[in-house]
Amino acid sequence: MQPSIFITGATSGFGEACARRFAEAGWSLIITGRREERLLALADQLSAQTEVLPLVLDVRDRAAMESAITGLPERFSQLTGLINNAGLALGTDSAQHCELEQWETMVDTNIKGLLYSTRLLLPRLIAQGAGAGIVNVGSIAGNWPYPGSHVYGASKAFVRQFSLNLRCDLLGTGVRVTNLEPGLSESEFSLVRFGGDQARYDAIYQDTQAIQPKDIAETVFWILNQPKHLNINALELMPVSQAWSNFAVHRQ
């Protein structure tokens, strides 16, 4: 049976690159995104390679997620993979200067949206059994603090712990769970975080060789194509040009 995968946030960055990589390998795709024009254009491109089902929706909308997933065609009653990619960071100001609306959006997307897709698709993944897998796109921000990360980093720490706990609950089902934790990555993600400030975006990546969406897509493809008896619990990756810095010390 042709393997199938559900990808959230497929209209740009990691999600789009993953959709292209899995389509290239012949996996059938269910791709989601809020931007209808982009999503349908991607589906149209990839339909020459494989079966593609686009779902225009926002992962934060529980009712829409429930309706879309409940209404999936019978051929998707079993699912080989789920890539929980939809997520965002908003702003880099310190916590005392941030807007609560930005915090709520990050929690609703990075945590609640991931919970909706995971819980609603678990029966299909369990029906597939051995070899099925979930890849949650976390971040090094879930492991290592830095100024301005506050709720974004906390949301990715949630993703890390949720992934580990999910592994415990799914023991015996054959379903695998991985938390993928990228470092400095070049995609629209950062442009959104900087409020569309292209100059600031360009400065972040100047003279670096950051992780590219294609790098993540290859990594996800590798994870989900491991032998069925292996689980990659967590995988943290950074570009060679990135490392840790000294502890911050405030001096009077």
C-alpha positions as CSV (number, residue, x, y, z in Angstrom):
1,M,0.0,0.0,0.0
2,Q,1.3,3.5,-0.9
3,P,2.6,5.3,2.2
4,S,0.7,8.4,3.2
5,I,1.6,11.5,5.3
6,F,-0.2,14.4,6.9
7,I,1.8,17.6,7.0
8,T,0.6,20.8,8.8
9,G,1.9,24.2,7.8
10,A,2.8,23.1,4.2
11,T,2.6,26.5,2.5
12,S,6.2,27.5,3.2
13,G,9.5,26.6,4.8
14,F,9.9,23.2,6.4
15,G,6.4,22.1,5.6
16,E,6.6,22.8,1.9
17,A,10.0,21.2,1.6
18,C,8.8,18.1,3.4
19,A,5.8,17.9,1.0
20,R,8.1,18.1,-2.0
21,R,10.5,15.5,-0.6
22,F,7.8,12.9,0.2
23,A,6.0,13.5,-3.1
24,E,9.3,12.9,-4.9
25,A,9.4,9.5,-3.1
26,G,5.9,8.6,-4.1
27,W,4.1,9.1,-0.7
28,S,0.5,10.3,-1.0
29,L,0.1,13.6,0.8
30,I,-2.5,15.4,2.9
31,I,-1.2,19.0,3.3
32,T,-2.7,21.8,5.3
33,G,-2.2,25.5,5.5
34,R,-4.0,28.8,6.0
35,R,-3.0,30.4,2.7
36,E,-5.4,28.9,0.2
37,E,-3.7,30.2,-3.0
38,R,-0.3,28.9,-2.0
39,L,-1.6,25.6,-0.8
40,L,-3.6,24.9,-3.9
41,A,-0.7,25.9,-6.1
42,L,1.6,23.5,-4.2
43,A,-1.0,20.7,-4.5
44,D,-1.3,21.3,-8.2
45,Q,2.4,21.1,-8.7
46,L,2.9,17.9,-6.7
47,S,-0.2,16.1,-8.1
48,A,1.9,15.3,-11.1
49,Q,4.0,13.1,-8.9
50,T,1.6,11.6,-6.4
51,E,-1.9,11.9,-4.9
52,V,-2.3,15.2,-3.0
53,L,-5.2,16.2,-0.8
54,P,-5.0,19.9,0.3
55,L,-6.9,21.1,3.3
56,V,-7.2,24.9,3.7
57,L,-7.5,25.4,7.5
58,D,-5.9,26.8,10.6
59,V,-4.6,24.3,13.1
60,R,-5.7,26.6,15.9
61,D,-9.4,26.0,14.8
62,R,-10.4,22.8,16.6
63,A,-13.8,22.5,15.0
64,A,-12.2,22.9,11.5
65,M,-9.6,20.3,12.3
66,E,-12.1,17.8,13.6
67,S,-14.3,18.3,10.6
68,A,-11.5,18.0,8.1
69,I,-9.9,14.9,9.7
70,T,-13.3,13.2,10.3
71,G,-14.1,13.7,6.7
72,L,-10.9,12.3,5.2
73,P,-11.5,9.8,2.4
74,E,-11.5,6.1,3.3
75,R,-8.2,5.5,1.6
76,F,-6.6,7.6,4.4
77,S,-8.1,5.4,7.1
78,Q,-4.5,4.4,7.8
79,L,-1.8,6.9,7.9
80,T,2.0,6.3,7.7
81,G,3.2,9.6,9.0
82,L,2.3,12.9,10.6
83,I,4.6,15.9,10.5
84,N,3.5,18.5,13.1
85,N,5.2,21.4,11.4
86,A,2.8,24.3,11.8
87,G,4.2,26.8,14.3
88,L,5.6,30.3,14.8
89,A,7.4,32.7,16.9
90,L,6.3,36.3,17.2
91,G,8.6,39.1,18.3
92,T,11.9,39.2,20.1
93,D,11.1,41.7,22.8
94,S,11.7,40.8,26.5
95,A,8.7,39.3,28.3
96,Q,7.8,42.5,30.1
97,H,7.4,44.3,26.8
98,C,5.6,41.6,24.7
99,E,1.9,41.7,23.8
100,L,-0.3,39.0,25.3
101,E,-2.0,38.5,22.0
102,Q,1.4,37.3,20.6
103,W,1.8,34.9,23.5
104,E,-1.7,33.5,23.0
105,T,-1.1,33.0,19.3
106,M,2.1,31.0,19.9
107,V,0.4,28.8,22.5
108,D,-2.6,28.3,20.3
109,T,-0.5,27.3,17.3
110,N,2.6,25.6,18.7
111,I,0.8,23.7,21.5
112,K,-2.9,23.5,21.0
113,G,-2.7,23.1,17.2
114,L,-0.2,20.3,17.6
115,L,-2.4,18.6,20.2
116,Y,-5.5,18.7,17.9
117,S,-3.7,17.1,14.9
118,T,-2.0,14.5,17.0
119,R,-5.1,13.4,19.0
120,L,-7.4,13.4,15.9
121,L,-5.0,11.4,13.8
122,L,-3.7,8.9,16.4
123,P,-6.4,6.3,15.5
124,R,-5.3,6.3,11.9
125,L,-1.6,6.0,12.8
126,I,-2.3,3.2,15.3
127,A,-4.3,1.4,12.6
128,Q,-1.2,1.5,10.4
129,G,0.9,0.1,13.2
130,A,4.5,-0.8,12.8
131,G,6.4,1.8,10.8
132,A,4.0,4.6,11.4
133,G,5.5,7.7,12.8
134,I,5.0,11.2,14.2
135,V,7.6,13.9,13.7
136,N,7.0,17.0,15.9
137,V,9.0,20.0,14.8
138,G,10.5,21.4,18.0
139,S,13.4,23.7,18.4
140,I,16.7,24.1,20.2
141,A,14.7,26.9,22.0
142,G,13.0,24.2,23.9
143,N,16.3,23.0,25.3
144,W,18.4,26.2,25.6
145,P,17.1,29.6,26.9
146,Y,18.0,32.9,25.2
147,P,16.6,36.5,25.6
148,G,13.3,37.0,23.8
149,S,12.5,33.3,23.6
150,H,10.1,33.3,26.6
151,V,6.8,31.8,25.4
152,Y,8.2,30.4,22.1
153,G,10.9,28.5,23.9
154,A,8.4,27.3,26.5
155,S,6.1,26.1,23.8
156,K,8.9,24.1,22.3
157,A,9.8,22.7,25.7
158,F,6.2,21.5,25.9
159,V,6.6,19.8,22.5
160,R,9.7,18.0,23.6
161,Q,8.1,16.6,26.8
162,F,4.8,15.8,25.0
163,S,6.7,13.8,22.4
164,L,8.5,11.8,25.1
165,N,5.3,11.2,27.0
166,L,3.5,10.2,23.8
167,R,6.2,7.6,23.2
168,C,5.3,6.0,26.6
169,D,1.6,6.0,25.8
170,L,2.1,4.4,22.3
171,L,4.4,1.6,23.5
172,G,3.2,-1.6,21.9
173,T,1.3,0.1,19.0
174,G,4.3,0.3,16.7
175,V,3.8,4.1,16.2
176,R,7.1,6.0,16.6
177,V,7.5,9.6,17.8
178,T,10.4,12.0,17.2
179,N,11.0,15.5,18.4
180,L,13.1,17.3,15.8
181,E,14.9,20.3,17.2
182,P,16.5,22.6,14.6
183,G,18.8,25.5,15.3
184,L,19.4,28.6,13.1
185,S,17.2,28.0,10.1
186,E,16.6,30.2,7.1
187,S,12.9,30.4,6.1
188,E,9.8,32.6,6.3
189,F,9.5,31.6,9.9
190,S,12.1,34.3,10.9
191,L,10.5,36.9,8.6
192,V,7.2,36.4,10.5
193,R,9.0,36.6,13.8
194,F,10.5,40.0,12.8
195,G,7.2,41.4,11.6
196,G,8.2,41.4,7.9
197,D,11.5,43.3,8.6
198,Q,13.5,42.1,5.6
199,A,16.7,44.0,6.7
200,R,16.7,42.4,10.1
201,Y,16.0,39.0,8.5
202,D,19.0,39.5,6.1
203,A,21.3,40.6,9.0
204,I,20.5,37.4,11.0
205,Y,21.8,35.2,8.2
206,Q,24.6,37.3,6.8
207,D,27.8,35.4,6.5
208,T,26.3,32.2,8.0
209,Q,25.4,28.9,6.4
210,A,22.1,28.3,8.1
211,I,19.9,25.2,8.0
212,Q,17.7,25.2,4.9
213,P,14.2,23.8,4.6
214,K,15.6,21.1,2.3
215,D,17.9,20.0,5.1
216,I,15.0,19.5,7.4
217,A,13.0,17.7,4.8
218,E,15.8,15.2,4.2
219,T,16.2,14.7,8.0
220,V,12.4,14.1,8.4
221,F,12.5,11.7,5.5
222,W,15.4,9.8,7.0
223,I,13.6,9.6,10.4
224,L,10.4,8.2,9.0
225,N,12.2,5.7,6.8
226,Q,14.2,4.1,9.6
227,P,13.7,0.3,10.1
228,K,10.4,-0.2,11.8
229,H,12.0,-1.4,15.1
230,L,13.9,1.9,15.6
231,N,12.7,5.1,17.1
232,I,14.6,8.4,17.0
233,N,13.4,9.9,20.3
234,A,14.9,13.4,19.7
235,L,17.3,14.9,17.2
236,E,18.9,18.3,17.8
237,L,20.7,19.8,14.9
238,M,22.5,23.1,14.3
239,P,24.5,24.6,11.4
240,V,28.2,24.4,12.0
241,S,28.2,28.2,12.2
242,Q,26.1,28.1,15.3
243,A,27.1,27.1,18.9
244,W,26.4,28.1,22.5
245,S,27.7,31.3,24.1
246,N,28.8,32.1,27.6
247,F,26.3,32.6,30.5
248,A,25.1,36.1,30.7
249,V,26.3,38.1,33.7
250,H,25.0,41.5,34.7
251,R,27.6,43.8,36.3
252,Q,26.8,46.8,38.3
